[in-house]
Amino acid sequence: MDNIIWLIIMIPVSLLFTGIGIYALRRKKPMWFWSGSTIEESEISDVIAYNRANGIMWLVFSLIMWGSTILGAMNMNVGGIILTAGCIVCVPILPIVYGKIYQKYKK
């Protein structure tokens, strides 16, 4: 039963981050990072490359979620460790990576 609850929670979470990555890759206007913030096209030198970098960032993060989803379905302890370690490491790193992406493509 624990595995089913794990999957009911983790599959949508993993899909959400994968969806954000795909959305960023396909977006025509610059992708934002924080909710409520906007990036104007006039701020970015190459919107396609900027969005590609953003999309890749989110897809890499989603791989951690998918890894913990799959491993957690087999062994809850391993899945929990991967999820916890991934969040502890990636949550502070994501803003740093985004900042580098923004600086690289800022006009």
Biopython code that builds the backbone (N, CA, C, O; Angstrom):
import numpy as np
from Bio.PDB.StructureBuilder import StructureBuilder

atoms = [
    (1, "MET", "N", (0.825, -1.205, 0.000)),
    (1, "MET", "CA", (0.000, 0.000, 0.000)),
    (1, "MET", "C", (0.867, 1.267, 0.000)),
    (1, "MET", "O", (0.522, 2.259, -0.643)),
    (2, "ASP", "N", (1.987, 1.227, 0.721)),
    (2, "ASP", "CA", (2.881, 2.389, 0.752)),
    (2, "ASP", "C", (3.408, 2.724, -0.637)),
    (2, "ASP", "O", (3.548, 3.894, -0.994)),
    (3, "ASN", "N", (3.700, 1.687, -1.418)),
    (3, "ASN", "CA", (4.217, 1.907, -2.769)),
    (3, "ASN", "C", (3.190, 2.615, -3.641)),
    (3, "ASN", "O", (3.548, 3.472, -4.449)),
    (4, "ILE", "N", (1.927, 2.267, -3.487)),
    (4, "ILE", "CA", (0.876, 2.906, -4.288)),
    (4, "ILE", "C", (0.743, 4.373, -3.907)),
    (4, "ILE", "O", (0.625, 5.232, -4.781)),
    (5, "ILE", "N", (0.760, 4.665, -2.618)),
    (5, "ILE", "CA", (0.689, 6.058, -2.174)),
    (5, "ILE", "C", (1.898, 6.835, -2.687)),
    (5, "ILE", "O", (1.768, 7.973, -3.136)),
    (6, "TRP", "N", (3.072, 6.212, -2.616)),
    (6, "TRP", "CA", (4.301, 6.835, -3.129)),
    (6, "TRP", "C", (4.126, 7.192, -4.600)),
    (6, "TRP", "O", (4.439, 8.307, -5.017)),
    (7, "LEU", "N", (3.624, 6.242, -5.382)),
    (7, "LEU", "CA", (3.445, 6.481, -6.825)),
    (7, "LEU", "C", (2.375, 7.525, -7.102)),
    (7, "LEU", "O", (2.519, 8.329, -8.023)),
    (8, "ILE", "N", (1.304, 7.523, -6.316)),
    (8, "ILE", "CA", (0.229, 8.512, -6.501)),
    (8, "ILE", "C", (0.763, 9.924, -6.266)),
    (8, "ILE", "O", (0.310, 10.873, -6.906)),
    (9, "ILE", "N", (1.715, 10.064, -5.359)),
    (9, "ILE", "CA", (2.297, 11.376, -5.083)),
    (9, "ILE", "C", (3.418, 11.709, -6.066)),
    (9, "ILE", "O", (3.458, 12.807, -6.621)),
    (10, "MET", "N", (4.313, 10.771, -6.276)),
    (10, "MET", "CA", (5.549, 11.073, -7.018)),
    (10, "MET", "C", (5.376, 11.140, -8.535)),
    (10, "MET", "O", (6.076, 11.911, -9.191)),
    (11, "ILE", "N", (4.478, 10.366, -9.102)),
    (11, "ILE", "CA", (4.298, 10.444, -10.561)),
    (11, "ILE", "C", (3.826, 11.836, -10.980)),
    (11, "ILE", "O", (4.408, 12.407, -11.901)),
    (12, "PRO", "N", (2.784, 12.416, -10.338)),
    (12, "PRO", "CA", (2.409, 13.786, -10.733)),
    (12, "PRO", "C", (3.503, 14.816, -10.483)),
    (12, "PRO", "O", (3.671, 15.742, -11.276)),
    (13, "VAL", "N", (4.253, 14.667, -9.383)),
    (13, "VAL", "CA", (5.342, 15.604, -9.101)),
    (13, "VAL", "C", (6.409, 15.512, -10.193)),
    (13, "VAL", "O", (6.885, 16.529, -10.697)),
    (14, "SER", "N", (6.775, 14.287, -10.547)),
    (14, "SER", "CA", (7.773, 14.085, -11.602)),
    (14, "SER", "C", (7.269, 14.624, -12.935)),
    (14, "SER", "O", (8.012, 15.273, -13.671)),
    (15, "LEU", "N", (6.002, 14.352, -13.242)),
    (15, "LEU", "CA", (5.406, 14.872, -14.479)),
    (15, "LEU", "C", (5.386, 16.392, -14.495)),
    (15, "LEU", "O", (5.586, 17.009, -15.542)),
    (16, "LEU", "N", (5.146, 16.998, -13.336)),
    (16, "LEU", "CA", (5.114, 18.459, -13.259)),
    (16, "LEU", "C", (6.452, 19.061, -13.679)),
    (16, "LEU", "O", (6.493, 19.979, -14.498)),
    (17, "PHE", "N", (7.552, 18.544, -13.115)),
    (17, "PHE", "CA", (8.860, 19.096, -13.459)),
    (17, "PHE", "C", (9.251, 18.768, -14.899)),
    (17, "PHE", "O", (9.891, 19.583, -15.563)),
    (18, "THR", "N", (8.878, 17.596, -15.383)),
    (18, "THR", "CA", (9.112, 17.270, -16.789)),
    (18, "THR", "C", (8.318, 18.216, -17.681)),
    (18, "THR", "O", (8.819, 18.702, -18.694)),
    (19, "GLY", "N", (7.076, 18.468, -17.290)),
    (19, "GLY", "CA", (6.224, 19.389, -18.049)),
    (19, "GLY", "C", (6.772, 20.801, -18.083)),
    (19, "GLY", "O", (6.713, 21.469, -19.116)),
    (20, "ILE", "N", (7.308, 21.263, -16.960)),
    (20, "ILE", "CA", (7.916, 22.596, -16.923)),
    (20, "ILE", "C", (9.096, 22.650, -17.893)),
    (20, "ILE", "O", (9.268, 23.635, -18.611)),
    (21, "GLY", "N", (9.904, 21.596, -17.911)),
    (21, "GLY", "CA", (11.041, 21.547, -18.833)),
    (21, "GLY", "C", (10.615, 21.575, -20.284)),
    (21, "GLY", "O", (11.185, 22.313, -21.088)),
    (22, "ILE", "N", (9.612, 20.774, -20.630)),
    (22, "ILE", "CA", (9.109, 20.736, -22.009)),
    (22, "ILE", "C", (8.484, 22.079, -22.376)),
    (22, "ILE", "O", (8.693, 22.589, -23.477)),
    (23, "TYR", "N", (7.714, 22.647, -21.448)),
    (23, "TYR", "CA", (7.094, 23.951, -21.683)),
    (23, "TYR", "C", (8.160, 25.013, -21.965)),
    (23, "TYR", "O", (8.011, 25.823, -22.880)),
    (24, "ALA", "N", (9.227, 25.001, -21.180)),
    (24, "ALA", "CA", (10.309, 25.975, -21.382)),
    (24, "ALA", "C", (10.971, 25.774, -22.739)),
    (24, "ALA", "O", (11.287, 26.745, -23.427)),
    (25, "LEU", "N", (11.182, 24.523, -23.127)),
    (25, "LEU", "CA", (11.809, 24.249, -24.423)),
    (25, "LEU", "C", (10.977, 24.770, -25.590)),
    (25, "LEU", "O", (11.528, 25.237, -26.587)),
    (26, "ARG", "N", (9.668, 24.693, -25.471)),
    (26, "ARG", "CA", (8.768, 25.067, -26.576)),
    (26, "ARG", "C", (8.289, 26.511, -26.535)),
    (26, "ARG", "O", (7.710, 27.002, -27.504)),
    (27, "ARG", "N", (8.521, 27.178, -25.448)),
    (27, "ARG", "CA", (8.020, 28.538, -25.272)),
    (27, "ARG", "C", (8.705, 29.498, -26.242)),
    (27, "ARG", "O", (9.913, 29.416, -26.465)),
    (28, "LYS", "N", (7.925, 30.399, -26.808)),
    (28, "LYS", "CA", (8.447, 31.381, -27.761)),
    (28, "LYS", "C", (8.973, 32.626, -27.057)),
    (28, "LYS", "O", (9.911, 33.265, -27.533)),
    (29, "LYS", "N", (8.367, 32.969, -25.925)),
    (29, "LYS", "CA", (8.825, 34.108, -25.132)),
    (29, "LYS", "C", (9.724, 33.585, -24.021)),
    (29, "LYS", "O", (9.656, 32.403, -23.684)),
    (30, "PRO", "N", (10.562, 34.439, -23.445)),
    (30, "PRO", "CA", (11.497, 33.970, -22.416)),
    (30, "PRO", "C", (10.783, 33.333, -21.214)),
    (30, "PRO", "O", (9.788, 33.851, -20.708)),
    (31, "MET", "N", (11.316, 32.220, -20.793)),
    (31, "MET", "CA", (10.794, 31.493, -19.634)),
    (31, "MET", "C", (11.250, 32.183, -18.359)),
    (31, "MET", "O", (12.384, 32.655, -18.273)),
    (32, "TRP", "N", (10.384, 32.240, -17.385)),
    (32, "TRP", "CA", (10.712, 32.826, -16.092)),
    (32, "TRP", "C", (11.159, 31.717, -15.147)),
    (32, "TRP", "O", (11.022, 30.533, -15.451)),
    (33, "PHE", "N", (11.689, 32.114, -14.011)),
    (33, "PHE", "CA", (12.112, 31.127, -13.016)),
    (33, "PHE", "C", (11.178, 31.125, -11.825)),
    (33, "PHE", "O", (10.626, 30.081, -11.476)),
    (34, "TRP", "N", (10.989, 32.268, -11.197)),
    (34, "TRP", "CA", (10.121, 32.362, -10.026)),
    (34, "TRP", "C", (8.701, 32.680, -10.447)),
    (34, "TRP", "O", (8.478, 33.396, -11.423)),
    (35, "SER", "N", (7.760, 32.156, -9.720)),
    (35, "SER", "CA", (6.350, 32.440, -9.977)),
    (35, "SER", "C", (6.100, 33.937, -9.811)),
    (35, "SER", "O", (6.523, 34.545, -8.828)),
    (36, "GLY", "N", (5.419, 34.509, -10.770)),
    (36, "GLY", "CA", (5.089, 35.922, -10.710)),
    (36, "GLY", "C", (6.120, 36.830, -11.344)),
    (36, "GLY", "O", (5.822, 37.991, -11.624)),
    (37, "SER", "N", (7.332, 36.333, -11.581)),
    (37, "SER", "CA", (8.347, 37.163, -12.231)),
    (37, "SER", "C", (8.199, 37.028, -13.745)),
    (37, "SER", "O", (7.725, 36.008, -14.245)),
    (38, "THR", "N", (8.602, 38.043, -14.449)),
    (38, "THR", "CA", (8.555, 37.993, -15.908)),
    (38, "THR", "C", (9.913, 38.429, -16.455)),
    (38, "THR", "O", (10.633, 39.225, -15.853)),
    (39, "ILE", "N", (10.222, 37.878, -17.605)),
    (39, "ILE", "CA", (11.438, 38.240, -18.315)),
    (39, "ILE", "C", (10.993, 38.791, -19.666)),
    (39, "ILE", "O", (10.294, 38.114, -20.419)),
    (40, "GLU", "N", (11.393, 39.994, -19.961)),
    (40, "GLU", "CA", (11.025, 40.612, -21.231)),
    (40, "GLU", "C", (11.954, 40.118, -22.337)),
    (40, "GLU", "O", (13.128, 39.835, -22.095)),
    (41, "GLU", "N", (11.418, 40.017, -23.547)),
    (41, "GLU", "CA", (12.241, 39.602, -24.692)),
    (41, "GLU", "C", (13.411, 40.562, -24.909)),
    (41, "GLU", "O", (14.481, 40.163, -25.369)),
    (42, "SER", "N", (13.191, 41.818, -24.573)),
    (42, "SER", "CA", (14.251, 42.810, -24.764)),
    (42, "SER", "C", (15.439, 42.578, -23.822)),
    (42, "SER", "O", (16.519, 43.121, -24.055)),
    (43, "GLU", "N", (15.255, 41.781, -22.763)),
    (43, "GLU", "CA", (16.334, 41.488, -21.820)),
    (43, "GLU", "C", (17.254, 40.371, -22.301)),
    (43, "GLU", "O", (18.390, 40.262, -21.840)),
    (44, "ILE", "N", (16.772, 39.546, -23.222)),
    (44, "ILE", "CA", (17.459, 38.311, -23.600)),
    (44, "ILE", "C", (17.994, 38.418, -25.025)),
    (44, "ILE", "O", (17.282, 38.850, -25.931)),
    (45, "SER", "N", (19.250, 38.025, -25.218)),
    (45, "SER", "CA", (19.873, 38.119, -26.543)),
    (45, "SER", "C", (19.440, 36.986, -27.479)),
    (45, "SER", "O", (19.290, 37.217, -28.679)),
    (46, "ASP", "N", (19.237, 35.784, -26.969)),
    (46, "ASP", "CA", (18.840, 34.638, -27.784)),
    (46, "ASP", "C", (17.783, 33.849, -27.007)),
    (46, "ASP", "O", (18.110, 32.992, -26.185)),
    (47, "VAL", "N", (16.507, 34.153, -27.281)),
    (47, "VAL", "CA", (15.404, 33.566, -26.526)),
    (47, "VAL", "C", (15.363, 32.042, -26.695)),
    (47, "VAL", "O", (15.114, 31.326, -25.726)),
    (48, "ILE", "N", (15.601, 31.547, -27.889)),
    (48, "ILE", "CA", (15.542, 30.102, -28.130)),
    (48, "ILE", "C", (16.592, 29.375, -27.291)),
    (48, "ILE", "O", (16.279, 28.381, -26.636)),
    (49, "ALA", "N", (17.824, 29.857, -27.305)),
    (49, "ALA", "CA", (18.897, 29.226, -26.529)),
    (49, "ALA", "C", (18.643, 29.383, -25.024)),
    (49, "ALA", "O", (18.911, 28.465, -24.249)),
    (50, "TYR", "N", (18.134, 30.530, -24.620)),
    (50, "TYR", "CA", (17.806, 30.783, -23.219)),
    (50, "TYR", "C", (16.748, 29.803, -22.734)),
    (50, "TYR", "O", (16.889, 29.206, -21.666)),
    (51, "ASN", "N", (15.683, 29.636, -23.521)),
    (51, "ASN", "CA", (14.624, 28.706, -23.150)),
    (51, "ASN", "C", (15.115, 27.259, -23.183)),
    (51, "ASN", "O", (14.700, 26.443, -22.360)),
    (52, "ARG", "N", (15.990, 26.943, -24.125)),
    (52, "ARG", "CA", (16.556, 25.584, -24.187)),
    (52, "ARG", "C", (17.332, 25.293, -22.910)),
    (52, "ARG", "O", (17.192, 24.216, -22.329)),
    (53, "ALA", "N", (18.140, 26.234, -22.476)),
    (53, "ALA", "CA", (18.922, 26.050, -21.247)),
    (53, "ALA", "C", (18.005, 25.902, -20.033)),
    (53, "ALA", "O", (18.249, 25.067, -19.162)),
    (54, "ASN", "N", (16.956, 26.711, -19.982)),
    (54, "ASN", "CA", (15.979, 26.592, -18.898)),
    (54, "ASN", "C", (15.295, 25.229, -18.919)),
    (54, "ASN", "O", (15.139, 24.588, -17.880)),
    (55, "GLY", "N", (14.890, 24.794, -20.103)),
    (55, "GLY", "CA", (14.218, 23.504, -20.233)),
    (55, "GLY", "C", (15.109, 22.357, -19.805)),
    (55, "GLY", "O", (14.661, 21.440, -19.116)),
    (56, "ILE", "N", (16.365, 22.403, -20.210)),
    (56, "ILE", "CA", (17.309, 21.352, -19.826)),
    (56, "ILE", "C", (17.500, 21.350, -18.313)),
    (56, "ILE", "O", (17.568, 20.286, -17.698)),
    (57, "MET", "N", (17.587, 22.525, -17.715)),
    (57, "MET", "CA", (17.732, 22.616, -16.262)),
    (57, "MET", "C", (16.582, 21.893, -15.557)),
    (57, "MET", "O", (16.812, 21.103, -14.642)),
    (58, "TRP", "N", (15.345, 22.165, -15.984)),
    (58, "TRP", "CA", (14.184, 21.540, -15.350)),
    (58, "TRP", "C", (14.088, 20.052, -15.674)),
    (58, "TRP", "O", (13.663, 19.265, -14.828)),
    (59, "LEU", "N", (14.472, 19.659, -16.870)),
    (59, "LEU", "CA", (14.441, 18.231, -17.211)),
    (59, "LEU", "C", (15.460, 17.438, -16.396)),
    (59, "LEU", "O", (15.183, 16.311, -15.986)),
    (60, "VAL", "N", (16.621, 18.012, -16.161)),
    (60, "VAL", "CA", (17.624, 17.339, -15.322)),
    (60, "VAL", "C", (17.084, 17.188, -13.900)),
    (60, "VAL", "O", (17.235, 16.134, -13.282)),
    (61, "PHE", "N", (16.456, 18.243, -13.388)),
    (61, "PHE", "CA", (15.867, 18.145, -12.053)),
    (61, "PHE", "C", (14.776, 17.085, -12.024)),
    (61, "PHE", "O", (14.650, 16.353, -11.043)),
    (62, "SER", "N", (13.991, 16.997, -13.085)),
    (62, "SER", "CA", (12.918, 15.992, -13.114)),
    (62, "SER", "C", (13.482, 14.571, -13.124)),
    (62, "SER", "O", (12.821, 13.645, -12.652)),
    (63, "LEU", "N", (14.687, 14.386, -13.652)),
    (63, "LEU", "CA", (15.303, 13.051, -13.631)),
    (63, "LEU", "C", (15.527, 12.556, -12.205)),
    (63, "LEU", "O", (15.408, 11.362, -11.930)),
    (64, "ILE", "N", (15.848, 13.466, -11.313)),
    (64, "ILE", "CA", (15.995, 13.092, -9.904)),
    (64, "ILE", "C", (14.643, 12.646, -9.352)),
    (64, "ILE", "O", (14.554, 11.659, -8.620)),
    (65, "MET", "N", (13.598, 13.382, -9.710)),
    (65, "MET", "CA", (12.253, 13.006, -9.252)),
    (65, "MET", "C", (11.846, 11.646, -9.812)),
    (65, "MET", "O", (11.323, 10.800, -9.087)),
    (66, "TRP", "N", (12.087, 11.441, -11.099)),
    (66, "TRP", "CA", (11.747, 10.149, -11.715)),
    (66, "TRP", "C", (12.571, 9.019, -11.110)),
    (66, "TRP", "O", (12.053, 7.926, -10.882)),
    (67, "GLY", "N", (13.841, 9.273, -10.850)),
    (67, "GLY", "CA", (14.690, 8.256, -10.229)),
    (67, "GLY", "C", (14.161, 7.857, -8.869)),
    (67, "GLY", "O", (14.089, 6.670, -8.550)),
    (68, "SER", "N", (13.788, 8.842, -8.062)),
    (68, "SER", "CA", (13.263, 8.515, -6.738)),
    (68, "SER", "C", (11.891, 7.857, -6.842)),
    (68, "SER", "O", (11.543, 7.026, -6.004)),
    (69, "THR", "N", (11.110, 8.216, -7.858)),
    (69, "THR", "CA", (9.805, 7.580, -8.062)),
    (69, "THR", "C", (9.980, 6.096, -8.337)),
    (69, "THR", "O", (9.345, 5.257, -7.699)),
    (70, "ILE", "N", (10.834, 5.785, -9.279)),
    (70, "ILE", "CA", (11.036, 4.385, -9.676)),
    (70, "ILE", "C", (11.694, 3.592, -8.550)),
    (70, "ILE", "O", (11.243, 2.498, -8.211)),
    (71, "LEU", "N", (12.756, 4.141, -7.974)),
    (71, "LEU", "CA", (13.440, 3.436, -6.892)),
    (71, "LEU", "C", (12.550, 3.290, -5.657)),
    (71, "LEU", "O", (12.605, 2.273, -4.966)),
    (72, "GLY", "N", (11.734, 4.303, -5.383)),
    (72, "GLY", "CA", (10.825, 4.248, -4.250)),
    (72, "GLY", "C", (9.732, 3.210, -4.412)),
    (72, "GLY", "O", (9.246, 2.661, -3.423)),
    (73, "ALA", "N", (9.336, 2.931, -5.656)),
    (73, "ALA", "CA", (8.339, 1.886, -5.900)),
    (73, "ALA", "C", (8.910, 0.515, -5.560)),
    (73, "ALA", "O", (8.175, -0.399, -5.184)),
    (74, "MET", "N", (10.223, 0.381, -5.695)),
    (74, "MET", "CA", (10.879, -0.896, -5.386)),
    (74, "MET", "C", (11.320, -0.962, -3.927)),
    (74, "MET", "O", (11.210, -2.005, -3.282)),
    (75, "ASN", "N", (11.828, 0.176, -3.409)),
    (75, "ASN", "CA", (12.325, 0.226, -2.036)),
    (75, "ASN", "C", (12.104, 1.645, -1.524)),
    (75, "ASN", "O", (12.776, 2.582, -1.953)),
    (76, "MET", "N", (11.160, 1.791, -0.607)),
    (76, "MET", "CA", (10.784, 3.119, -0.112)),
    (76, "MET", "C", (11.961, 3.862, 0.532)),
    (76, "MET", "O", (12.083, 5.078, 0.386)),
    (77, "ASN", "N", (12.807, 3.144, 1.228)),
    (77, "ASN", "CA", (13.950, 3.800, 1.877)),
    (77, "ASN", "C", (14.888, 4.420, 0.853)),
    (77, "ASN", "O", (15.321, 5.561, 1.016)),
    (78, "VAL", "N", (15.202, 3.680, -0.192)),
    (78, "VAL", "CA", (16.102, 4.192, -1.236)),
    (78, "VAL", "C", (15.455, 5.375, -1.947)),
    (78, "VAL", "O", (16.110, 6.391, -2.179)),
    (79, "GLY", "N", (14.179, 5.253, -2.294)),
    (79, "GLY", "CA", (13.471, 6.353, -2.955)),
    (79, "GLY", "C", (13.443, 7.603, -2.100)),
    (79, "GLY", "O", (13.632, 8.708, -2.608)),
    (80, "GLY", "N", (13.208, 7.441, -0.811)),
    (80, "GLY", "CA", (13.188, 8.580, 0.100)),
    (80, "GLY", "C", (14.545, 9.239, 0.229)),
    (80, "GLY", "O", (14.651, 10.464, 0.292)),
    (81, "ILE", "N", (15.579, 8.420, 0.267)),
    (81, "ILE", "CA", (16.940, 8.972, 0.359)),
    (81, "ILE", "C", (17.285, 9.754, -0.902)),
    (81, "ILE", "O", (17.843, 10.848, -0.821)),
    (82, "ILE", "N", (16.955, 9.198, -2.065)),
    (82, "ILE", "CA", (17.237, 9.887, -3.338)),
    (82, "ILE", "C", (16.451, 11.196, -3.405)),
    (82, "ILE", "O", (16.992, 12.230, -3.797)),
    (83, "LEU", "N", (15.180, 11.151, -3.023)),
    (83, "LEU", "CA", (14.351, 12.358, -3.057)),
    (83, "LEU", "C", (14.904, 13.421, -2.110)),
    (83, "LEU", "O", (15.049, 14.581, -2.495)),
    (84, "THR", "N", (15.208, 13.036, -0.892)),
    (84, "THR", "CA", (15.720, 13.990, 0.098)),
    (84, "THR", "C", (17.058, 14.573, -0.337)),
    (84, "THR", "O", (17.249, 15.789, -0.321)),
    (85, "ALA", "N", (17.977, 13.702, -0.724)),
    (85, "ALA", "CA", (19.299, 14.174, -1.156)),
    (85, "ALA", "C", (19.176, 15.064, -2.391)),
    (85, "ALA", "O", (19.831, 16.103, -2.479)),
    (86, "GLY", "N", (18.338, 14.658, -3.344)),
    (86, "GLY", "CA", (18.152, 15.450, -4.557)),
    (86, "GLY", "C", (17.607, 16.834, -4.266)),
    (86, "GLY", "O", (18.050, 17.820, -4.854)),
    (87, "CYS", "N", (16.634, 16.907, -3.349)),
    (87, "CYS", "CA", (16.063, 18.210, -3.019)),
    (87, "CYS", "C", (17.040, 19.070, -2.229)),
    (87, "CYS", "O", (17.148, 20.272, -2.471)),
    (88, "ILE", "N", (17.750, 18.459, -1.288)),
    (88, "ILE", "CA", (18.720, 19.226, -0.493)),
    (88, "ILE", "C", (19.812, 19.811, -1.391)),
    (88, "ILE", "O", (20.253, 20.943, -1.190)),
    (89, "VAL", "N", (20.236, 19.038, -2.369)),
    (89, "VAL", "CA", (21.304, 19.499, -3.261)),
    (89, "VAL", "C", (20.757, 20.432, -4.333)),
    (89, "VAL", "O", (21.336, 21.490, -4.582)),
    (90, "CYS", "N", (19.654, 20.059, -4.969)),
    (90, "CYS", "CA", (19.188, 20.794, -6.149)),
    (90, "CYS", "C", (18.415, 22.068, -5.851)),
    (90, "CYS", "O", (18.521, 23.036, -6.604)),
    (91, "VAL", "N", (17.649, 22.092, -4.785)),
    (91, "VAL", "CA", (16.848, 23.290, -4.525)),
    (91, "VAL", "C", (17.734, 24.528, -4.370)),
    (91, "VAL", "O", (17.382, 25.569, -4.925)),
    (92, "PRO", "N", (18.850, 24.482, -3.657)),
    (92, "PRO", "CA", (19.709, 25.674, -3.635)),
    (92, "PRO", "C", (20.485, 25.879, -4.940)),
    (92, "PRO", "O", (20.861, 27.005, -5.263)),
    (93, "ILE", "N", (20.723, 24.813, -5.682)),
    (93, "ILE", "CA", (21.511, 24.928, -6.909)),
    (93, "ILE", "C", (20.683, 25.498, -8.066)),
    (93, "ILE", "O", (21.221, 26.211, -8.913)),
    (94, "LEU", "N", (19.389, 25.193, -8.110)),
    (94, "LEU", "CA", (18.549, 25.669, -9.224)),
    (94, "LEU", "C", (18.605, 27.186, -9.408)),
    (94, "LEU", "O", (18.787, 27.636, -10.540)),
    (95, "PRO", "N", (18.457, 28.004, -8.352)),
    (95, "PRO", "CA", (18.561, 29.453, -8.561)),
    (95, "PRO", "C", (19.941, 29.887, -9.052)),
    (95, "PRO", "O", (20.061, 30.844, -9.818)),
    (96, "ILE", "N", (20.965, 29.190, -8.613)),
    (96, "ILE", "CA", (22.323, 29.526, -9.061)),
    (96, "ILE", "C", (22.475, 29.218, -10.546)),
    (96, "ILE", "O", (23.003, 30.031, -11.305)),
    (97, "VAL", "N", (22.011, 28.044, -10.953)),
    (97, "VAL", "CA", (22.082, 27.658, -12.371)),
    (97, "VAL", "C", (21.259, 28.627, -13.210)),
    (97, "VAL", "O", (21.705, 29.083, -14.263)),
    (98, "TYR", "N", (20.040, 28.942, -12.732)),
    (98, "TYR", "CA", (19.220, 29.889, -13.487)),
    (98, "TYR", "C", (19.924, 31.239, -13.607)),
    (98, "TYR", "O", (19.902, 31.855, -14.672)),
    (99, "GLY", "N", (20.544, 31.699, -12.530)),
    (99, "GLY", "CA", (21.267, 32.970, -12.576)),
    (99, "GLY", "C", (22.360, 32.966, -13.631)),
    (99, "GLY", "O", (22.566, 33.962, -14.324)),
    (100, "LYS", "N", (23.057, 31.846, -13.753)),
    (100, "LYS", "CA", (24.105, 31.729, -14.787)),
    (100, "LYS", "C", (23.487, 31.732, -16.176)),
    (100, "LYS", "O", (24.029, 32.345, -17.097)),
    (101, "ILE", "N", (22.362, 31.055, -16.332)),
    (101, "ILE", "CA", (21.665, 31.055, -17.637)),
    (101, "ILE", "C", (21.247, 32.479, -17.978)),
    (101, "ILE", "O", (21.466, 32.941, -19.098)),
    (102, "TYR", "N", (20.650, 33.168, -17.023)),
    (102, "TYR", "CA", (20.200, 34.540, -17.268)),
    (102, "TYR", "C", (21.363, 35.450, -17.629)),
    (102, "TYR", "O", (21.271, 36.235, -18.572)),
    (103, "GLN", "N", (22.452, 35.348, -16.886)),
    (103, "GLN", "CA", (23.616, 36.194, -17.162)),
    (103, "GLN", "C", (24.205, 35.905, -18.536)),
    (103, "GLN", "O", (24.658, 36.816, -19.230)),
    (104, "LYS", "N", (24.199, 34.644, -18.923)),
    (104, "LYS", "CA", (24.763, 34.262, -20.224)),
    (104, "LYS", "C", (23.960, 34.864, -21.378)),
    (104, "LYS", "O", (24.539, 35.276, -22.384)),
    (105, "TYR", "N", (22.638, 34.918, -21.241)),
    (105, "TYR", "CA", (21.788, 35.365, -22.352)),
    (105, "TYR", "C", (21.243, 36.772, -22.167)),
    (105, "TYR", "O", (20.471, 37.248, -22.999)),
    (106, "LYS", "N", (21.633, 37.448, -21.085)),
    (106, "LYS", "CA", (21.193, 38.824, -20.860)),
    (106, "LYS", "C", (21.875, 39.737, -21.872)),
    (106, "LYS", "O", (23.064, 39.590, -22.153)),
    (107, "LYS", "N", (21.112, 40.680, -22.416)),
    (107, "LYS", "CA", (21.687, 41.662, -23.351)),
    (107, "LYS", "C", (22.600, 42.612, -22.652)),
    (107, "LYS", "O", (23.169, 43.501, -23.286)),
]
sb = StructureBuilder()
sb.init_structure("model")
sb.init_model(0)
sb.init_chain("A")
sb.init_seg("    ")
for serial, (resi, resn, name, xyz) in enumerate(atoms, 1):
    if name == "N":
        sb.init_residue(resn, " ", resi, " ")
    sb.init_atom(name, np.array(xyz, "f"), 0.0, 1.0, " ", f" {name:<3s}", serial, name[0])
structure = sb.get_structure()
